[in-house]
Amino acid sequence: MKLKLTWLMTLFMAFVLQLSFAQEKTVTGTVTSSADGLPLPGVNVIVKGTARGVQTDFDGVYSIKASVGETLVYSFVSMEAVEMKVGSSNTMDVSMKEDVSALDEVVVVAYGTEKASNVTSAIETVKAEDIDAVPNASLDQILQGQAAGLNIQTSSGQPGASGTVILRGRNSINGNVEPLFIIDGVPVDEDNFRSLNSNDVANVSVLKDGSASALYGNRGAGGVIIVTTKTGKKGDGVKVAYRSQYGKSTYNDPGFEVMTSTQMLNLQRTIGTGLGNGLSDEAIAALSAQANTDWREIFFREGFTNSQEVTVTTGSETTTTYNSVGYFEQEGITQRSKLQRFTFRTNTNTSLNDRLDITSNLTVNFSKNNIPEAEGSGSLDNPFLAPYLALPFVSPYNPDGSLNIWGTDYTTQGGTNLNGFLNTPFITLNTNALNTEDENEMKIVGRLGANLEVVNNLTIGGSVGVDYQNLEFQNIVRPESIRGDITPDANALIKGSHFQGYQRDARFIVNANANYNNVFNEVHSVDFTAGTEYNKRHLMSSSFIGYGLNDKLVGSGSAITDGSTEDPATADTNGDGVIDDQDDGTQYYVPGVAASSFNDGLFSYFGIGKYDYDDRYGIQASVRRDAAARFSDTNKWGTFWSVSGKWNIHNEEWFNEAGAVNSMKLRLSYGTAGNQRAGGAFNALSLYAVDQTSYNGTVGYTLAQIDNPNLKWETTAQFNVGIDMSLLDYKMNITLDLYDKKTTDLFINKPLSLLSSQTGISANLGELKNSGVELGLDYQILSGDWNWSINGNIAYNKNEILDLGDDYDPANPILAGGGTALAEGEAIGTFYRVRWAGVNPVDGGGLWLDADGNLTNTYNTSDRVLLDKTQDPKFVGGFGTDLSYKGFALNALFTYAADQWRLNGSYAIIEDTGLAGFANMSTALDRIWSQPGDITDIPRHAAVSRGQAGTRYLEDASFLRLRNVSLSYTLPKDVLDRTKVFTNMRLYVQGQNLLTFTKWRGFDPESNISSTFFEYPTPKTVTVGFDVEF
């Protein structure tokens, strides 16, 4: 009986199995978008409850094996999932709707995350896809143009050089104007933010208004930029990716030209100076035939970029990791300009159980930087100055064809002038060939955190973090170099110098917080956070300089001559015709040593409360107390607070979503934040200095700074109103913000009576205001096989100084350098110059306007007036487009700045005819005034020096720049599947800074200084690369 039952069960199972196979079939179909009917490529189609699945191809078509009665699940990013049961038909077409809830992305805010619909503050997010593919060593420059109100001004085109980040205008005169930078919860030094590997970045949140920045207390006045790095995904298993990029760079040629040999010799003959003075046409032709050097070809080169990165991500049900290793190398566009950077990152997120999560983040960067000498300065070692001042009729080569780095005695007027103008190009070539200026830097940012859900809805958490930087620098002037000839002194017999030092900056942060959140009756949502934070900083530095180097031991401390050594006499002191052999008593080799150390700290506690009703009305309030170690006990503590609210108008019953507007949110906020980074760390203290002759020639201490116990941080209060809208079936998104922020207690030097022995003291005296409007827009024009979107933003900011203290005299604005001045009612960086009125046709002299606007032929600094022209732009922004067809994609980003001005010091010197005897000149001098009646813009020879230019070289530096453009191709998934190795592969070519439209006649209109002078320009770069995933 038992045997029969077994046989019957076996037959039954075989029948069922046969029936199942008989019902399994191939189901095909097309997935389209309900909005426009276009096919959707890349939709996941999975048999529910199994691991069987496929993706739709570029035409939205899929094919999968399934049985009758099974359910197919269709899922796609930003679309509502669809489930359909398999029936008798072999064809199943699906139309998918946009998932409005999916559009409510999570936004990183202060001390947490929040749904976009609940955000009450002005926060803008830049996503990974807009960041990680750009091959730039400085993250801040990648962000330019991608967030409204964010203005990034470059300081140099040197690889790895940072710029100045300004958010919603300058909020300080003498303090740090940049935002607070935070990486994975750790406040970091600006350089650590800039050197972060952009491929590791998941998103960047820009916190703009007072409500968002008040939570960072006395460090948030300039806004806050929060960087969140990438993590693995749960359940993804192990994934490996490799990125390789290689690029070429060329310099952006400025908008001026200098003379050829023939032009320069003719000019010298015309004005009666230099080698060309008195030469015949035949002699000029002969000299020009011998050499007609374009020195740009000697000094500028084609730079390159080489970037290699490997990332490994893992994801189980409880633990995810993200690990990356990268090497970045960039050779600059001039000699001795190079950066090498090695990066490592590891992020781990672990859920030990349903209630306890552990996170850790660690990044380590090591860089080697070779820096060209004196770039951006007036020194003759500047490699961007030399190509334009070097005389064209001088050859750069030795008779054997090798490059000459010493100079040539081409004239009897001053000989070779070894360290002077006549040897301009060779000084630079010699310095860059023989001397060194190097930096080695190690940066570490780490964090370990934990969150424990004590009971339902109540979580406690804490973290410890570190931001560490070790910088080592070295500058060696070799004894045999041209500059070594005058180092330490022209009379010293042993030449050269060795300068070396280090700086170590360690910052530690400890954070603890508790959070309670709950929803009552499905409509009342509350969220409360309380926390405390402790920051500690220790900075120390040391350096030395030694002189008189042994040329066999250069590079080591052993090369330096003993500081007590005296050179033998080099003169006949008694007149007997014999050089005396006794010591002359001069010690040239006394070394210099410097060291410093200081500690800084910050203790804070804060609270945040949020309430939301029915996803329609929301309010948030925060308060923070900060104690700063750099101020006296009287003003150590400060309170910063904010309140903000939102109204999701689209969730009102009366709102008609069927119209053009799909969603609308109104935001309102007010908050205060501080800036403790105004002035130095010791501004509130009395300081003393050692004086070698303080009393009757005796060494002693003298008062160097009077203390001010009333000194405190600057405070910025900001009001913001904004609106966020989605239109046209969520294809268009618009964000509009208006703000007004006022900074009080500005750090300003208060003049003191000379009886105090000091000229001034740091005090909180002034006030200034920034007000403006920001508009951001993106629009999805096409979707499907053809996918096209556009985006753009524009920001207007008005900066105005309201008060400069009781000692301010309106008749005498405070000179601020670079041709600018500080004045009440004007913006920071307002130009204060004598107005240039042209060239007098009668005598070729200069013409100016006096203070009253009358024409005068005399230059006088008392005629300076404040101009409606500033160094910071009134308008900044960017716009771009993303166009794709199946696997091809074209992306472009333009950035711009309008109504910004610069003094063009570069142009001023190449039009200064007083230098024409020994330096090349602009081709504009072909128009030099030569006789009465000449109508021209170039004065007669030596009539007007560049110091008397006034507004002559004050130029509009507005620009429109093609910041980044890329063309890429992603291989189809079916092709990659056949390799059984790759899961994704993308090939691309991209360009940076390829086009710039501007009236500016200098190297780079984006400079962060008001007066430019042969600065290192931002190069043009073309890069090819590929990304692969395994």
HELIX and SHEET records of a PDB file:
HELIX    1   1 LYS A    2  GLN A   23  1                                  22    
HELIX    2   2 SER A  101  LEU A  103  5                                   3    
HELIX    3   3 ALA A  116  ASN A  118  5                                   3    
HELIX    4   4 ALA A  128  ASP A  130  5                                   3    
HELIX    5   5 LEU A  139  LEU A  143  1                                   5    
HELIX    6   6 GLU A  190  ARG A  194  1                                   5    
HELIX    7   7 SER A  198  ASP A  200  5                                   3    
HELIX    8   8 GLY A  210  SER A  213  1                                   4    
HELIX    9   9 ALA A  214  ARG A  219  5                                   6    
HELIX   10  10 SER A  261  ILE A  271  1                                  11    
HELIX   11  11 ASP A  281  GLN A  290  1                                  10    
HELIX   12  12 ARG A  296  PHE A  299  1                                   4    
HELIX   13  13 ALA A  386  LEU A  389  1                                   4    
HELIX   14  14 PHE A  421  ASN A  423  5                                   3    
HELIX   15  15 THR A  424  LEU A  434  1                                  11    
HELIX   16  16 ARG A  483  ILE A  486  5                                   4    
HELIX   17  17 GLY A  557  ALA A  559  5                                   3    
HELIX   18  18 ASP A  633  ASN A  635  5                                   3    
HELIX   19  19 ILE A  649  ASN A  651  5                                   3    
HELIX   20  20 LEU A  754  SER A  756  5                                   3    
HELIX   21  21 THR A  861  ASP A  863  5                                   3    
HELIX   22  22 GLY A  905  ILE A  910  1                                   6    
HELIX   23  23 THR A  913  LEU A  915  5                                   3    
HELIX   24  24 THR A  923  ARG A  927  5                                   5    
HELIX   25  25 ARG A  946  GLN A  948  5                                   3    
HELIX   26  26 LYS A  973  THR A  979  1                                   7    
SHEET    1   A 3 VAL A  61  SER A  67  0                                        
SHEET    2   A 3 GLU A  24  SER A  33 -1                                        
SHEET    3   A 3 VAL A  94  MET A  96  1                                        
SHEET    1   B 4 GLY A  53  GLN A  55  0                                        
SHEET    2   B 4 ASN A  44  VAL A  47 -1                                        
SHEET    3   B 4 THR A  71  SER A  75 -1                                        
SHEET    4   B 4 VAL A  82  LYS A  85 -1                                        
SHEET    1   C 2 VAL A 106  VAL A 109  0                                        
SHEET    2   C 2 GLY A 112  LYS A 115 -1                                        
SHEET    1   D 5 ILE A 123  LYS A 127  0                                        
SHEET    2   D 5 VAL A 201  LEU A 207 -1                                        
SHEET    3   D 5 VAL A 224  THR A 229 -1                                        
SHEET    4   D 5 LEU A 180  ILE A 183  1                                        
SHEET    5   D 5 VAL A 186  VAL A 188 -1                                        
SHEET    1   E 2 LEU A 150  THR A 154  0                                        
SHEET    2   E 2 GLY A 163  LEU A 167 -1                                        
SHEET    1   F23 GLY A 237  THR A 250  0                                        
SHEET    2   F23 GLY A 303  GLY A 315 -1                                        
SHEET    3   F23 THR A 319  GLU A 331 -1                                        
SHEET    4   F23 LYS A 338  SER A 351 -1                                        
SHEET    5   F23 LEU A 356  ASN A 370 -1                                        
SHEET    6   F23 THR A 436  VAL A 455 -1                                        
SHEET    7   F23 LEU A 458  VAL A 477 -1                                        
SHEET    8   F23 SER A 497  PHE A 520 -1                                        
SHEET    9   F23 HIS A 524  TYR A 547 -1                                        
SHEET   10   F23 GLY A 592  TYR A 613 -1                                        
SHEET   11   F23 TYR A 617  ALA A 628 -1                                        
SHEET   12   F23 TRP A 637  ASN A 648 -1                                        
SHEET   13   F23 VAL A 661  ASN A 675 -1                                        
SHEET   14   F23 GLU A 714  LEU A 727 -1                                        
SHEET   15   F23 MET A 732  PRO A 751 -1                                        
SHEET   16   F23 GLY A 760  LEU A 782 -1                                        
SHEET   17   F23 TRP A 786  ASP A 803 -1                                        
SHEET   18   F23 PHE A 875  TYR A 885 -1                                        
SHEET   19   F23 PHE A 888  ALA A 898 -1                                        
SHEET   20   F23 PHE A 959  THR A 970 -1                                        
SHEET   21   F23 ASN A 984  THR A 998 -1                                        
SHEET   22   F23 LYS A1020  GLU A1029 -1                                        
SHEET   23   F23 GLY A 237  THR A 250 -1                                        
SHEET    1   G 2 LEU A 687  TYR A 695  0                                        
SHEET    2   G 2 THR A 698  GLN A 705 -1                                        
SHEET    1   H 4 ILE A 814  GLY A 817  0                                        
SHEET    2   H 4 THR A 820  LEU A 822 -1                                        
SHEET    3   H 4 THR A 830  ARG A 833 -1                                        
SHEET    4   H 4 VAL A 865  THR A 870 -1                                        
SHEET    1   I 3 ARG A 835  VAL A 839  0                                        
SHEET    2   I 3 GLY A 846  LEU A 849 -1                                        
SHEET    3   I 3 LEU A 855  THR A 856 -1                                        
SHEET    1   J 3 LEU A 954  ASP A 956  0                                        
SHEET    2   J 3 TRP A 901  ASN A 904 -1                                        
SHEET    3   J 3 SER A1011  THR A1012  1                                        
END                                                                             
